[in-house]
């Protein structure tokens, strides 16, 4: 066993006061920088415990800490409630402002003006027409205005007269 390893093994015993250095170990300690550094580190670590504050009454200190934690929890709970109420009040104020702040718009359409209004404003939204370009819409409107030649809805067969495949086509066209 080398001197450094043996000295390293004895450092805890000497630091705790259970043993003391021999003359040979003291000579090695003075001549070896690594062993001196290790000895200084162990002494510094041992000194940390001596500088710690002494708590005169640990039970009273623990009770004071628990009271402080309980008070802090209550304060945080109260803050959360206050912020929640503030958030609800803000949401209610915003909803009230939106609900009452809208001026009622009159379309100017009365029951007797309804046929005139349908010419300028669609009563049923047609989302399938939204993707069409203006030229395509214009072409579609012109086609709809043209009279159907050679066919009449009066001549159309009733649902009972249709074949199964024709009924499926009608059903598919209704479903989109």
ChimeraX commands (.cxc) that place a marker at each C-alpha (Angstrom):
marker #1 position 0.00,0.00,0.00 radius 0.5
marker #1 position 1.47,3.36,-0.99 radius 0.5
marker #1 position 1.66,6.28,1.38 radius 0.5
marker #1 position -1.05,8.27,-0.43 radius 0.5
marker #1 position -3.58,5.42,-0.41 radius 0.5
marker #1 position -2.93,4.64,3.26 radius 0.5
marker #1 position -3.15,8.34,4.21 radius 0.5
marker #1 position -6.36,8.71,2.20 radius 0.5
marker #1 position -7.87,5.78,4.10 radius 0.5
marker #1 position -6.96,7.35,7.46 radius 0.5
marker #1 position -8.17,10.89,6.74 radius 0.5
marker #1 position -11.80,10.30,7.87 radius 0.5
marker #1 position -10.66,8.79,11.19 radius 0.5
marker #1 position -8.31,11.70,11.92 radius 0.5
marker #1 position -10.94,14.27,10.79 radius 0.5
marker #1 position -13.50,12.77,13.20 radius 0.5
marker #1 position -10.95,12.85,16.04 radius 0.5
marker #1 position -10.86,9.09,16.51 radius 0.5
marker #1 position -7.20,8.90,15.60 radius 0.5
marker #1 position -4.17,11.14,15.03 radius 0.5
marker #1 position -1.38,11.27,12.45 radius 0.5
marker #1 position 1.79,9.31,13.00 radius 0.5
marker #1 position 5.17,11.02,12.42 radius 0.5
marker #1 position 5.58,9.16,9.12 radius 0.5
marker #1 position 2.08,10.28,7.96 radius 0.5
marker #1 position 2.77,13.90,8.94 radius 0.5
marker #1 position 6.00,13.85,6.92 radius 0.5
marker #1 position 4.17,12.44,3.91 radius 0.5
marker #1 position 1.39,15.01,4.30 radius 0.5
marker #1 position 3.90,17.90,4.28 radius 0.5
marker #1 position 5.62,16.56,1.15 radius 0.5
marker #1 position 2.55,15.50,-0.95 radius 0.5
marker #1 position 0.42,18.23,-2.49 radius 0.5
marker #1 position -2.39,15.82,-3.45 radius 0.5
marker #1 position -2.73,14.49,0.10 radius 0.5
marker #1 position -2.67,18.04,1.52 radius 0.5
marker #1 position -5.46,19.03,-0.89 radius 0.5
marker #1 position -7.53,16.02,0.12 radius 0.5
marker #1 position -6.95,16.73,3.82 radius 0.5
marker #1 position -7.95,20.39,3.32 radius 0.5
marker #1 position -11.12,19.33,1.51 radius 0.5
marker #1 position -12.15,16.92,4.28 radius 0.5
marker #1 position -11.48,19.54,6.98 radius 0.5
marker #1 position -13.51,22.15,5.05 radius 0.5
marker #1 position -16.41,19.70,4.71 radius 0.5
marker #1 position -16.27,18.91,8.43 radius 0.5
marker #1 position -16.26,22.62,9.24 radius 0.5
marker #1 position -19.50,23.13,7.31 radius 0.5
marker #1 position -21.48,21.37,9.99 radius 0.5
marker #1 position -20.00,23.52,12.75 radius 0.5
marker #1 position -21.08,26.74,11.04 radius 0.5
marker #1 position -24.71,25.68,10.58 radius 0.5
marker #1 position -27.16,27.60,12.76 radius 0.5
marker #1 position -28.40,25.87,15.85 radius 0.5
marker #1 position -32.15,25.65,16.05 radius 0.5
marker #1 position -33.07,26.13,19.70 radius 0.5
marker #1 position -36.50,24.51,19.50 radius 0.5
marker #1 position -36.91,22.36,16.39 radius 0.5
marker #1 position -40.57,21.53,17.16 radius 0.5
marker #1 position -41.49,25.23,17.45 radius 0.5
marker #1 position -39.57,25.97,14.24 radius 0.5
marker #1 position -41.38,23.17,12.39 radius 0.5
marker #1 position -44.76,24.48,13.59 radius 0.5
marker #1 position -43.86,28.02,12.46 radius 0.5
marker #1 position -42.85,26.72,9.03 radius 0.5
marker #1 position -46.10,24.77,8.67 radius 0.5
marker #1 position -48.15,27.84,9.63 radius 0.5
marker #1 position -46.26,29.91,7.06 radius 0.5
marker #1 position -46.84,27.31,4.34 radius 0.5
marker #1 position -50.55,27.12,5.18 radius 0.5
marker #1 position -50.83,30.93,5.03 radius 0.5
marker #1 position -49.03,31.00,1.66 radius 0.5
marker #1 position -51.34,28.30,0.28 radius 0.5
marker #1 position -54.38,30.27,1.43 radius 0.5
marker #1 position -53.01,33.44,-0.17 radius 0.5
marker #1 position -52.41,31.64,-3.47 radius 0.5
marker #1 position -55.93,30.16,-3.35 radius 0.5
marker #1 position -57.38,33.60,-2.73 radius 0.5
marker #1 position -55.36,35.06,-5.61 radius 0.5
marker #1 position -56.58,32.33,-7.96 radius 0.5
marker #1 position -60.17,33.04,-6.95 radius 0.5
marker #1 position -59.67,36.76,-7.50 radius 0.5
marker #1 position -58.16,36.18,-10.95 radius 0.5
marker #1 position -60.92,33.73,-11.81 radius 0.5
marker #1 position -63.58,36.23,-10.82 radius 0.5
marker #1 position -61.78,38.95,-12.77 radius 0.5
marker #1 position -61.63,36.67,-15.82 radius 0.5
marker #1 position -65.31,35.82,-15.54 radius 0.5
marker #1 position -66.20,39.48,-15.13 radius 0.5
marker #1 position -64.13,40.39,-18.20 radius 0.5
marker #1 position -65.75,37.60,-20.24 radius 0.5
marker #1 position -69.21,38.68,-19.11 radius 0.5
marker #1 position -68.46,42.30,-19.96 radius 0.5
marker #1 position -67.17,41.30,-23.38 radius 0.5
marker #1 position -70.20,39.11,-24.04 radius 0.5
marker #1 position -72.53,41.88,-22.89 radius 0.5
marker #1 position -70.74,44.42,-25.09 radius 0.5
marker #1 position -70.94,42.16,-28.12 radius 0.5
marker #1 position -74.54,41.21,-27.44 radius 0.5
marker #1 position -75.85,44.73,-26.80 radius 0.5
marker #1 position -73.34,46.67,-28.88 radius 0.5
marker #1 position -74.58,45.43,-32.24 radius 0.5
marker #1 position -76.92,47.85,-33.89 radius 0.5
marker #1 position -79.86,46.02,-35.28 radius 0.5
marker #1 position -79.65,46.09,-39.02 radius 0.5
marker #1 position -82.80,46.47,-40.95 radius 0.5
marker #1 position -82.68,44.80,-44.32 radius 0.5
marker #1 position -85.46,47.05,-45.49 radius 0.5
marker #1 position -87.41,44.00,-46.65 radius 0.5
marker #1 position -91.00,43.70,-45.59 radius 0.5
marker #1 position -93.40,40.90,-46.35 radius 0.5
marker #1 position -94.84,42.71,-49.37 radius 0.5
marker #1 position -91.30,43.35,-50.76 radius 0.5
marker #1 position -90.27,39.70,-50.55 radius 0.5
marker #1 position -90.43,38.90,-54.28 radius 0.5
marker #1 position -88.25,41.95,-55.02 radius 0.5
marker #1 position -85.75,40.98,-52.33 radius 0.5
marker #1 position -85.33,37.44,-53.65 radius 0.5
marker #1 position -84.07,38.82,-56.93 radius 0.5
marker #1 position -81.17,40.62,-55.25 radius 0.5
marker #1 position -80.47,38.44,-52.23 radius 0.5
marker #1 position -80.44,34.64,-51.98 radius 0.5
marker #1 position -82.57,33.41,-49.12 radius 0.5
marker #1 position -80.94,29.96,-49.15 radius 0.5
marker #1 position -77.13,29.88,-48.95 radius 0.5
marker #1 position -75.55,27.87,-51.74 radius 0.5
marker #1 position -72.01,26.99,-50.64 radius 0.5
marker #1 position -71.34,25.02,-53.83 radius 0.5
marker #1 position -71.50,28.29,-55.79 radius 0.5
marker #1 position -68.91,30.10,-53.66 radius 0.5
marker #1 position -65.96,28.57,-55.51 radius 0.5
marker #1 position -67.18,29.70,-58.94 radius 0.5
marker #1 position -65.56,32.62,-60.75 radius 0.5
marker #1 position -67.77,35.60,-61.71 radius 0.5
marker #1 position -67.79,34.57,-65.38 radius 0.5
marker #1 position -68.92,31.07,-64.44 radius 0.5
marker #1 position -71.68,32.46,-62.22 radius 0.5
marker #1 position -72.85,34.74,-65.02 radius 0.5
marker #1 position -72.95,31.82,-67.45 radius 0.5
marker #1 position -74.92,29.75,-64.94 radius 0.5
marker #1 position -77.45,32.57,-64.41 radius 0.5
marker #1 position -77.93,33.01,-68.17 radius 0.5
marker #1 position -78.50,29.27,-68.54 radius 0.5
marker #1 position -81.06,29.32,-65.72 radius 0.5
marker #1 position -82.94,32.24,-67.30 radius 0.5
marker #1 position -83.24,30.46,-70.65 radius 0.5
marker #1 position -86.45,28.48,-71.06 radius 0.5
marker #1 position -86.19,24.73,-71.14 radius 0.5
marker #1 position -87.02,23.58,-74.64 radius 0.5
marker #1 position -88.66,20.26,-75.30 radius 0.5
marker #1 position -89.13,19.10,-71.75 radius 0.5
marker #1 position -91.77,19.62,-69.19 radius 0.5
marker #1 position -91.95,18.63,-65.56 radius 0.5
marker #1 position -95.49,17.56,-66.23 radius 0.5
marker #1 position -94.19,14.70,-68.39 radius 0.5
marker #1 position -91.68,13.53,-65.75 radius 0.5
marker #1 position -92.32,10.05,-64.36 radius 0.5
marker #1 position -93.42,9.63,-60.78 radius 0.5
marker #1 position -91.14,7.89,-58.31 radius 0.5
marker #1 position -93.18,4.72,-58.61 radius 0.5
marker #1 position -92.46,4.53,-62.36 radius 0.5
marker #1 position -88.67,4.70,-62.00 radius 0.5
marker #1 position -86.33,1.70,-62.15 radius 0.5
marker #1 position -84.12,0.88,-59.15 radius 0.5
marker #1 position -81.00,2.33,-60.79 radius 0.5
marker #1 position -82.89,5.55,-61.61 radius 0.5
marker #1 position -84.15,5.78,-58.02 radius 0.5
marker #1 position -80.57,5.39,-56.78 radius 0.5
marker #1 position -79.47,8.24,-59.07 radius 0.5
marker #1 position -82.24,10.49,-57.74 radius 0.5
marker #1 position -81.31,9.62,-54.18 radius 0.5
marker #1 position -77.61,10.24,-54.87 radius 0.5
marker #1 position -78.40,13.66,-56.37 radius 0.5
marker #1 position -80.41,14.60,-53.29 radius 0.5
marker #1 position -77.63,13.54,-50.93 radius 0.5
marker #1 position -75.02,15.54,-52.82 radius 0.5
marker link #1:1,2 radius 0.2
marker link #1:2,3 radius 0.2
marker link #1:3,4 radius 0.2
marker link #1:4,5 radius 0.2
marker link #1:5,6 radius 0.2
marker link #1:6,7 radius 0.2
marker link #1:7,8 radius 0.2
marker link #1:8,9 radius 0.2
marker link #1:9,10 radius 0.2
marker link #1:10,11 radius 0.2
marker link #1:11,12 radius 0.2
marker link #1:12,13 radius 0.2
marker link #1:13,14 radius 0.2
marker link #1:14,15 radius 0.2
marker link #1:15,16 radius 0.2
marker link #1:16,17 radius 0.2
marker link #1:17,18 radius 0.2
marker link #1:18,19 radius 0.2
marker link #1:19,20 radius 0.2
marker link #1:20,21 radius 0.2
marker link #1:21,22 radius 0.2
marker link #1:22,23 radius 0.2
marker link #1:23,24 radius 0.2
marker link #1:24,25 radius 0.2
marker link #1:25,26 radius 0.2
marker link #1:26,27 radius 0.2
marker link #1:27,28 radius 0.2
marker link #1:28,29 radius 0.2
marker link #1:29,30 radius 0.2
marker link #1:30,31 radius 0.2
marker link #1:31,32 radius 0.2
marker link #1:32,33 radius 0.2
marker link #1:33,34 radius 0.2
marker link #1:34,35 radius 0.2
marker link #1:35,36 radius 0.2
marker link #1:36,37 radius 0.2
marker link #1:37,38 radius 0.2
marker link #1:38,39 radius 0.2
marker link #1:39,40 radius 0.2
marker link #1:40,41 radius 0.2
marker link #1:41,42 radius 0.2
marker link #1:42,43 radius 0.2
marker link #1:43,44 radius 0.2
marker link #1:44,45 radius 0.2
marker link #1:45,46 radius 0.2
marker link #1:46,47 radius 0.2
marker link #1:47,48 radius 0.2
marker link #1:48,49 radius 0.2
marker link #1:49,50 radius 0.2
marker link #1:50,51 radius 0.2
marker link #1:51,52 radius 0.2
marker link #1:52,53 radius 0.2
marker link #1:53,54 radius 0.2
marker link #1:54,55 radius 0.2
marker link #1:55,56 radius 0.2
marker link #1:56,57 radius 0.2
marker link #1:57,58 radius 0.2
marker link #1:58,59 radius 0.2
marker link #1:59,60 radius 0.2
marker link #1:60,61 radius 0.2
marker link #1:61,62 radius 0.2
marker link #1:62,63 radius 0.2
marker link #1:63,64 radius 0.2
marker link #1:64,65 radius 0.2
marker link #1:65,66 radius 0.2
marker link #1:66,67 radius 0.2
marker link #1:67,68 radius 0.2
marker link #1:68,69 radius 0.2
marker link #1:69,70 radius 0.2
marker link #1:70,71 radius 0.2
marker link #1:71,72 radius 0.2
marker link #1:72,73 radius 0.2
marker link #1:73,74 radius 0.2
marker link #1:74,75 radius 0.2
marker link #1:75,76 radius 0.2
marker link #1:76,77 radius 0.2
marker link #1:77,78 radius 0.2
marker link #1:78,79 radius 0.2
marker link #1:79,80 radius 0.2
marker link #1:80,81 radius 0.2
marker link #1:81,82 radius 0.2
marker link #1:82,83 radius 0.2
marker link #1:83,84 radius 0.2
marker link #1:84,85 radius 0.2
marker link #1:85,86 radius 0.2
marker link #1:86,87 radius 0.2
marker link #1:87,88 radius 0.2
marker link #1:88,89 radius 0.2
marker link #1:89,90 radius 0.2
marker link #1:90,91 radius 0.2
marker link #1:91,92 radius 0.2
marker link #1:92,93 radius 0.2
marker link #1:93,94 radius 0.2
marker link #1:94,95 radius 0.2
marker link #1:95,96 radius 0.2
marker link #1:96,97 radius 0.2
marker link #1:97,98 radius 0.2
marker link #1:98,99 radius 0.2
marker link #1:99,100 radius 0.2
marker link #1:100,101 radius 0.2
marker link #1:101,102 radius 0.2
marker link #1:102,103 radius 0.2
marker link #1:103,104 radius 0.2
marker link #1:104,105 radius 0.2
marker link #1:105,106 radius 0.2
marker link #1:106,107 radius 0.2
marker link #1:107,108 radius 0.2
marker link #1:108,109 radius 0.2
marker link #1:109,110 radius 0.2
marker link #1:110,111 radius 0.2
marker link #1:111,112 radius 0.2
marker link #1:112,113 radius 0.2
marker link #1:113,114 radius 0.2
marker link #1:114,115 radius 0.2
marker link #1:115,116 radius 0.2
marker link #1:116,117 radius 0.2
marker link #1:117,118 radius 0.2
marker link #1:118,119 radius 0.2
marker link #1:119,120 radius 0.2
marker link #1:120,121 radius 0.2
marker link #1:121,122 radius 0.2
marker link #1:122,123 radius 0.2
marker link #1:123,124 radius 0.2
marker link #1:124,125 radius 0.2
marker link #1:125,126 radius 0.2
marker link #1:126,127 radius 0.2
marker link #1:127,128 radius 0.2
marker link #1:128,129 radius 0.2
marker link #1:129,130 radius 0.2
marker link #1:130,131 radius 0.2
marker link #1:131,132 radius 0.2
marker link #1:132,133 radius 0.2
marker link #1:133,134 radius 0.2
marker link #1:134,135 radius 0.2
marker link #1:135,136 radius 0.2
marker link #1:136,137 radius 0.2
marker link #1:137,138 radius 0.2
marker link #1:138,139 radius 0.2
marker link #1:139,140 radius 0.2
marker link #1:140,141 radius 0.2
marker link #1:141,142 radius 0.2
marker link #1:142,143 radius 0.2
marker link #1:143,144 radius 0.2
marker link #1:144,145 radius 0.2
marker link #1:145,146 radius 0.2
marker link #1:146,147 radius 0.2
marker link #1:147,148 radius 0.2
marker link #1:148,149 radius 0.2
marker link #1:149,150 radius 0.2
marker link #1:150,151 radius 0.2
marker link #1:151,152 radius 0.2
marker link #1:152,153 radius 0.2
marker link #1:153,154 radius 0.2
marker link #1:154,155 radius 0.2
marker link #1:155,156 radius 0.2
marker link #1:156,157 radius 0.2
marker link #1:157,158 radius 0.2
marker link #1:158,159 radius 0.2
marker link #1:159,160 radius 0.2
marker link #1:160,161 radius 0.2
marker link #1:161,162 radius 0.2
marker link #1:162,163 radius 0.2
marker link #1:163,164 radius 0.2
marker link #1:164,165 radius 0.2
marker link #1:165,166 radius 0.2
marker link #1:166,167 radius 0.2
marker link #1:167,168 radius 0.2
marker link #1:168,169 radius 0.2
marker link #1:169,170 radius 0.2
marker link #1:170,171 radius 0.2
marker link #1:171,172 radius 0.2
marker link #1:172,173 radius 0.2
marker link #1:173,174 radius 0.2
marker link #1:174,175 radius 0.2
marker link #1:175,176 radius 0.2
view
